[in-house]
Amino acid sequence: MKIIHRLTACICGAALVASVLMPFPQTASADAAEIAHDPSRNVQEEGVGNPFNFGERMAPEGTSVDELRAINHKMTVQQVKYALYKEIDEHWELISTRFGQREREKVYALFLGVGTLESTLGGNNDGADIETAFSEGFGVSSAHAYGTLQTAVTAFYDPGTSFMQEADVPELEWYPLTKENFYDAIISNHMGIRKIIHFIRSAIVDYDLEGWQIVRGALKGHNTGWANYTGDNDGYYANYPDEGAALAQWYYEEGHLYDNTFAWTKAEVAAKQRAGNPWTDWWYDIEPSLAEVSGETEPSGTTTTAEPVPDYLRGDVDLNGSVEIADAVLLTKSLCGIGALNEQQGRAGDLNDDRRLNAIDLTLLKRLLFA
C-alpha cells in the first residue's frame, strides 16, 4: 500500500490540524544542489525513502485527464527523478535481478539516461507531461506514449486486438489501458519499467543475448519494439541505448542523481563518458537473470493488489512498538510539512485506511491515545 500525503494548511503545535487534500505531493527546495531525501540513509540498502510522498498514482482515481496533466506539468526535474526512484525502490529485488545490477544508484542513473533520451526529465519546463504520437487518437498508434519514460499504450493491459500483449512480467502489476492510467505520471513510470523488463526477457529468451547486451537490447526494444541485436545498424545503438548509458554514467559520476540538473541528448557534458563504452567501463556487474523473485504480485489486469500482512502497529508512527503522544507529534509535524514519513510510518499513521494522511488520521490517533 502506498500512502498519499496531501496538505495545504495546518496549525503546527496546536491541538487541531486543518487540512485540505491536494492531488500533488509537497514541493521541494528549488536549490539544485540540495538533495530531497535524508542524507543519513543508506541508499544502497534502503533506497531514498520517497521524500515527496508519491503514492501508487499521481492523483486519486477519478481525477480528470486535464487535472492529471496539470499536476504532472508542474513537476520539477528533481521530482521527476525521485518519482522514478520510488518505483525502482518498490521493486528493487526484481529490477536488480532482471537488469543484472546490484548498485542501486547505477540503476537510478540508467533510468535517468532513458528519461533524458525520451523526455529531458522535465528540463524543458514541462515536468512529466510529455505526449507523443497522439494525432491518430487515443490508443490507436503503437507509438502513442506519455510521461518521463515515454511509456507506450502497448505496455498496458488490453490495449486492443491490434497490439501484442506484453504478458510476460507476472511480478509487476499490469494496469489496464484507460486514459486515467495512461496519463498518470506515476503509473506511466511503473509501466515503463515493466515494459523494459519485458524486453529483457525477450532479449534472453527470444534472441539469446548475454551480459550487458541484454540490457542494451532491452533499451532498443523499449524504443523500437524488438530486442534483437542487428549488427548492420550499429549507428542506432550509438544514438539510443549507448547514448542512454553514457548519459546515465554522466549523471552518476558528476553527482546529478538528486538535483534539478539534466542534460540534453548528445550534450557535450557527457563527451568523456561517450568516448568509451559505458556498458563495459561502468555498468556491467552481474548477469541479468530471469530467476524467480519473491515478494512481487501477480498481474490481474486491474489496479488492485493483495495487501501484505501489516508489519506495523496502527498508530505507532515512530515505529517504537507502542502508541504514544510522540506519535501524534510526529504525525502533526508531517502534516505541517516538517519532515517526511517513510512508507511503513505512513501505513501506521493511516488510521482510516484511505491511503491518505490528513487531519482525520490525527483525530483518530488522538482517540486512541485518550480513550
C-alpha positions in Angstrom: 0.0 0.0 0.0 1.3 3.5 -0.8 0.3 6.5 1.2 -0.7 9.7 -0.5 0.2 12.6 1.8 -1.6 15.8 0.9 -2.0 19.0 2.9 -2.2 22.7 2.1 -2.8 24.3 5.5 -2.0 23.3 9.1 -1.7 24.9 12.5 1.6 23.5 13.8 2.0 22.8 17.5 -1.7 23.3 18.1 -4.2 20.6 19.1 -6.0 20.6 15.8 -4.6 20.5 12.3 -6.6 22.0 9.4 -6.1 20.2 6.1 -7.2 20.3 2.6 -6.3 17.3 0.4 -4.2 18.2 -2.7 -3.6 15.9 -5.7 0.2 16.6 -5.7 2.9 16.0 -3.1 4.7 18.8 -1.3 7.3 20.8 -3.2 11.0 20.5 -2.5 13.6 23.3 -2.4 14.4 24.8 -5.8 18.1 24.7 -4.8 19.6 22.3 -7.4 22.4 21.2 -5.0 20.1 20.1 -2.2 19.1 16.5 -2.0 15.5 15.8 -1.0 16.0 12.6 1.0 17.6 12.2 4.4 21.4 12.2 3.7 22.0 9.7 6.5 20.1 7.0 4.7 22.0 4.0 3.3 20.6 4.4 -0.2 22.1 1.1 -1.4 20.3 -0.8 1.3 17.2 1.3 1.8 16.6 3.4 -1.3 15.9 7.2 -1.0 12.7 6.8 1.0 10.2 8.6 -1.2 10.7 12.1 0.2 8.0 13.6 -2.0 5.4 11.1 -0.7 4.4 9.9 -4.1 1.6 7.4 -4.0 0.7 4.5 -6.2 -0.8 7.0 -8.6 -0.2 10.7 -9.0 -3.7 11.7 -8.0 -6.8 9.8 -6.8 -8.9 7.7 -9.2 -11.5 9.9 -10.9 -9.1 12.8 -11.4 -9.7 14.2 -14.9 -7.0 13.9 -17.6 -6.7 17.7 -17.7 -6.1 17.8 -13.9 -3.6 15.0 -14.1 -1.6 16.6 -16.8 -1.6 19.9 -15.0 -0.2 18.1 -11.9 2.4 16.3 -14.0 3.4 19.5 -15.8 4.3 21.2 -12.6 6.9 18.6 -11.5 10.5 19.9 -11.2 13.4 17.9 -12.6 14.2 16.8 -9.1 10.7 15.5 -8.5 10.7 13.7 -11.9 13.9 11.9 -10.8 12.6 10.9 -7.4 9.3 9.6 -8.9 11.4 7.2 -10.9 13.4 6.1 -7.9 10.2 5.5 -5.9 9.2 2.8 -8.4 12.7 1.3 -8.6 12.9 1.1 -4.8 9.5 -0.6 -4.5 10.6 -3.4 -6.9 14.3 -3.3 -6.2 15.0 -7.0 -5.9 13.1 -7.8 -9.2 14.8 -4.9 -11.1 18.3 -5.6 -9.8 17.9 -9.3 -10.7 16.5 -8.7 -14.2 19.0 -5.9 -15.0 22.0 -7.7 -13.5 23.0 -4.7 -11.5 23.3 -4.6 -7.7 24.3 -1.0 -7.4 21.1 0.8 -6.8 22.4 4.3 -7.8 23.6 2.9 -11.2 20.0 1.7 -11.8 18.7 5.1 -10.8 21.2 6.6 -13.3 20.3 4.3 -16.1 16.6 5.4 -15.9 17.7 9.0 -15.9 19.6 8.2 -19.1 16.5 6.7 -20.7 14.4 9.6 -19.3 16.8 12.1 -21.0 16.6 10.3 -24.3 12.8 10.3 -24.1 11.8 13.5 -22.3 14.7 15.5 -20.8 13.4 14.7 -17.3 11.2 17.7 -17.2 14.1 20.0 -18.0 12.1 21.6 -20.8 9.7 23.1 -18.2 7.0 20.5 -18.9 7.6 18.2 -15.9 6.4 14.6 -16.7 3.8 16.0 -19.1 5.2 14.7 -22.4 3.0 13.1 -25.0 3.9 11.9 -28.5 2.2 10.3 -31.5 -1.4 11.1 -30.4 -2.6 12.6 -33.6 -4.5 9.4 -34.7 -6.4 9.3 -31.4 -6.1 7.7 -28.1 -4.8 4.1 -28.2 -4.7 3.9 -32.0 -1.0 4.2 -32.6 1.5 1.9 -31.0 3.8 4.9 -30.8 1.4 6.9 -28.7 3.4 7.4 -25.5 3.3 9.6 -22.3 5.5 10.5 -19.4 9.1 10.6 -18.4 9.9 7.2 -20.0 7.5 7.8 -22.9 5.6 4.6 -22.0 3.6 3.5 -25.0 0.0 2.3 -24.9 1.2 -1.2 -25.8 2.7 -1.6 -22.3 -0.8 -1.6 -20.8 -3.2 -4.5 -20.3 -5.8 -4.9 -23.0 -4.6 -2.1 -25.3 -6.6 -3.6 -28.2 -6.5 -6.6 -30.5 -4.1 -4.9 -33.0 -1.3 -4.9 -30.4 0.7 -7.7 -29.0 0.2 -8.2 -25.2 3.3 -7.9 -23.0 2.0 -10.5 -20.6 5.4 -12.0 -19.5 6.1 -9.8 -16.4 3.9 -11.5 -13.8 5.8 -9.9 -11.0 4.6 -6.4 -11.6 1.0 -5.0 -11.6 -0.4 -4.7 -15.1 -2.6 -1.7 -15.4 -5.4 -1.7 -18.0 -5.3 0.9 -20.8 -7.5 3.7 -19.7 -6.9 7.5 -20.1 -6.9 7.8 -16.3 -4.0 5.3 -16.1 -2.2 6.3 -19.2 -1.9 10.0 -18.2 -0.8 9.3 -14.6 2.9 10.0 -14.4 3.5 7.5 -11.6 1.6 4.7 -13.4 3.4 5.6 -16.6 6.8 5.1 -14.8 5.7 1.8 -13.4 4.6 0.6 -16.8 7.7 1.9 -18.5 9.8 -0.2 -16.1 7.6 -3.1 -16.7 8.0 -2.7 -20.5 11.8 -2.7 -20.3 11.7 -5.8 -18.1 9.5 -7.4 -20.8 12.2 -6.7 -23.4 14.9 -8.0 -21.0 13.0 -11.3 -21.0 12.7 -11.1 -24.8 16.5 -10.4 -25.2 17.3 -13.5 -23.2 14.6 -15.9 -24.3 14.0 -14.9 -27.9 17.4 -13.7 -29.0 19.9 -15.4 -26.7 21.7 -12.2 -25.8 24.1 -12.3 -22.9 25.6 -9.9 -20.3 25.2 -6.2 -20.8 23.9 -6.8 -24.3 20.7 -8.0 -22.7 20.0 -4.6 -21.1 21.3 -2.8 -24.3 18.9 -4.9 -26.4 16.0 -4.2 -23.9 16.5 -0.4 -24.3 16.4 -0.9 -28.1 13.2 -2.9 -27.6 11.7 -0.1 -25.5 12.3 2.3 -28.4 11.6 0.1 -31.4 9.6 -3.0 -30.2 12.4 -5.5 -30.9 15.2 -6.5 -28.5 17.3 -8.4 -31.0 20.8 -7.3 -31.9 21.2 -6.0 -35.5 24.9 -5.6 -36.3 24.2 -3.8 -39.5 22.6 -0.9 -37.6 25.4 -0.1 -35.1 24.7 3.6 -35.6 21.3 3.2 -34.0 22.9 1.7 -30.8 25.3 4.6 -30.6 22.4 7.0 -30.8 19.9 5.3 -28.4 20.9 2.6 -25.9 24.6 3.5 -25.8 23.8 7.2 -25.6 21.4 6.5 -22.8 24.1 4.5 -20.9 26.6 7.4 -21.4 24.2 9.9 -20.1 23.5 7.6 -17.2 27.2 7.4 -16.4 27.4 11.2 -16.5 24.5 11.6 -14.0 26.2 9.1 -11.8 29.8 10.3 -12.0 29.1 14.0 -12.0 26.8 13.8 -8.9 23.5 14.7 -10.6 21.2 11.9 -9.3 19.3 14.1 -6.8 19.3 17.7 -8.0 17.5 19.7 -10.7 20.2 19.3 -13.3 19.5 17.5 -16.5 21.4 17.0 -19.8 20.2 17.1 -23.4 20.8 14.0 -25.6 24.2 14.3 -27.2 25.1 17.1 -24.8 28.8 17.9 -24.8 28.9 17.4 -21.0 28.9 13.7 -21.5 31.6 13.6 -24.1 34.0 11.8 -21.8 31.5 9.0 -21.0 30.5 8.8 -24.6 34.1 8.3 -25.8 34.4 4.9 -24.0 32.0 2.0 -23.7 29.8 2.8 -20.7 28.4 -0.7 -20.7 31.8 -2.4 -20.0 33.6 0.6 -18.4 30.8 1.5 -15.9 27.6 -0.5 -16.0 28.4 -4.2 -16.0 28.0 -6.0 -12.7 26.3 -9.5 -12.8 24.5 -11.4 -15.4 20.8 -10.3 -16.0 18.6 -13.1 -14.8 15.1 -14.4 -15.1 15.3 -16.1 -11.7 12.2 -16.1 -9.6 12.0 -13.2 -7.2 9.8 -13.4 -4.1 7.6 -10.7 -2.7 6.1 -9.4 -6.0 2.5 -9.5 -7.1 0.7 -11.5 -9.8 -0.9 -9.5 -12.6 -4.7 -9.2 -12.6 -5.5 -6.8 -15.3 -6.7 -4.4 -12.7 -5.2 -1.8 -10.4 -5.7 -3.9 -7.2 -3.0 -5.9 -5.5 -3.0 -8.2 -2.4 -2.1 -6.4 0.8 0.8 -7.9 2.8 0.4 -8.7 6.5 0.9 -5.5 8.4 4.5 -5.0 9.7 3.5 -2.1 12.0 1.3 -1.2 14.9 -1.6 1.0 14.0 -0.9 4.5 15.3 2.7 3.7 16.1 4.1 6.4 13.7 7.6 6.4 15.1 7.7 2.6 14.9 9.0 2.2 18.5 6.5 -0.6 19.3 3.9 1.5 21.3 1.3 4.2 20.6 2.2 7.4 22.5 2.0 11.2 22.4 5.2 11.2 20.4 3.3 9.5 17.5 0.8 12.3 17.4 3.6 14.9 17.5 5.4 13.2 14.6 2.2 12.9 12.5 1.4 16.6 13.2 4.8 17.6 12.0 4.5 15.6 8.9 1.1 17.1 8.1 2.7 20.5 8.6 5.5 19.7 6.1 8.1 19.3 8.8 9.9 16.1 7.8 8.6 13.2 5.8 7.3 9.8 6.9 8.6 6.6 5.2 6.3 4.1 3.8 5.9 2.0 6.9 5.4 5.1 9.1 2.7 6.3 6.6 0.9 3.0 6.9 0.9 3.2 10.7 -0.4 6.7 10.5 -3.2 6.0 8.0 -5.7 5.1 10.7 -8.8 5.1 8.5 -7.1 3.1 5.7 -7.9 5.6 2.9 -4.3 5.7 1.7 -4.1 9.4 2.6 -2.6 11.2 5.6 -4.6 14.1 6.9 -6.3 15.6 9.9 -8.8 12.7 10.1 -6.0 10.3 10.9 -4.7 12.7 13.5 -8.1 12.8 15.1 -8.3 9.1 15.2 -4.9 8.8 16.7 -5.9 11.2 19.5 -8.9 9.0 20.2 -6.6 6.0 20.6 -4.4 7.9 22.9 -7.1 9.4 25.1 -9.7 6.6 25.0 
